[in-house]
Amino acid sequence: MEKQDRNDRNDGRMDRNDRSDRPDKGDRKEGRGRPGGGFGRKKVDPFILDKSLVLDYKNLRMVYRFVSETGRIVPRHISGVNAKNQRRLTKHIKRARSLGLIAPKMEG
C-alpha cells in the first residue's frame, strides 16, 4: 500500500531508486579502444621509430614539428616522445629560440 502511495505522490514520475531503464555496464560494446576509454593506439617515440631522424636545433622542420602554433613545446603525452628525448628536444627548441631561428613563445 505504501509503494502505491509513493507512486501516486510522484504523479507517474520515476522514483529515484527505480533505474530499470538504465543499461548495465555489461551492455556496453566490447573492444573499443583501450580499457578506460581514451586514445585507441599507443603513441611511439618518433626518434626511436626512425633512427635516421636526428634532433638538431638547426633542423627547423624537425623543431616545428614539436612546437605548437602559439610557440609552446608540445607535451610528451601528445607528441609521444619519451622522457629522455623530450629533455633533449626542449634543450634544442630553447637553443633555437635564443638564436632567433624560431619565434619566441606568445604570451596570453
C-alpha positions in Angstrom: 0.0 0.0 0.0 2.8 2.4 0.9 4.5 1.7 -2.5 1.4 2.7 -4.4 1.0 5.8 -2.3 4.6 6.8 -3.2 3.8 6.3 -6.9 0.7 8.4 -6.6 2.7 11.1 -4.9 5.2 11.3 -7.8 2.4 11.6 -10.3 3.8 8.9 -12.6 7.4 10.1 -12.4 10.1 7.6 -11.9 11.3 7.0 -8.4 14.9 7.9 -7.7 15.7 4.3 -6.8 13.9 2.8 -9.9 16.6 2.6 -12.5 15.4 -0.3 -14.5 15.7 1.5 -17.9 19.4 2.3 -17.5 21.8 -0.1 -19.2 24.2 -2.2 -17.2 27.9 -1.9 -17.6 27.8 -5.3 -19.3 25.6 -3.9 -22.1 28.4 -1.6 -23.5 30.2 -2.6 -26.7 33.4 -4.5 -26.2 36.7 -4.0 -28.0 36.5 -0.2 -28.4 39.9 1.4 -27.7 41.9 0.7 -24.6 40.3 -0.1 -21.2 39.2 3.1 -19.6 38.5 4.8 -22.9 40.8 7.4 -24.4 43.0 7.1 -27.4 42.9 3.7 -29.1 46.6 3.3 -30.1 49.8 3.7 -28.1 52.0 6.6 -29.2 55.5 5.7 -30.3 58.6 7.9 -29.9 59.4 9.1 -33.4 63.1 9.2 -32.6 63.1 5.5 -31.7 60.9 4.6 -34.6 63.1 6.3 -37.2 66.8 6.1 -36.4 67.7 8.4 -39.3 65.7 11.2 -37.6 68.4 13.4 -36.0 67.4 16.1 -33.5 69.2 19.4 -34.2 68.3 23.0 -33.4 69.3 23.9 -37.0 66.8 21.5 -38.5 63.7 23.8 -38.3 61.3 21.3 -39.9 62.0 18.9 -37.0 61.8 21.6 -34.4 58.5 23.0 -35.7 57.0 19.5 -35.5 57.2 19.7 -31.7 56.2 23.4 -31.3 52.5 24.4 -31.2 51.1 27.4 -33.2 51.4 29.6 -30.2 55.1 28.7 -29.8 54.8 26.3 -26.9 56.6 23.0 -26.7 54.2 20.1 -27.3 53.9 17.9 -24.1 55.0 14.3 -24.1 51.5 12.8 -23.7 50.5 14.4 -27.0 53.7 14.0 -29.1 54.6 10.5 -27.8 58.2 11.3 -27.2 59.9 9.5 -24.2 61.3 11.5 -21.3 64.9 11.4 -22.3 64.2 12.6 -25.8 61.7 15.2 -24.5 64.5 16.8 -22.4 66.8 16.8 -25.5 64.0 18.3 -27.6 63.3 21.0 -25.1 67.0 21.9 -25.0 67.2 22.2 -28.8 64.0 24.2 -29.0 65.2 26.7 -26.4 68.5 27.0 -28.2 66.8 27.7 -31.5 64.6 30.4 -29.7 67.6 32.1 -28.2 69.4 32.2 -31.6 66.2 33.7 -33.2 65.7 30.7 -35.5 62.1 30.2 -34.3 59.7 32.8 -32.8 59.5 33.1 -29.0 56.6 31.9 -27.1 53.5 34.1 -27.4 52.1 35.5 -24.1 48.5 35.3 -23.2 
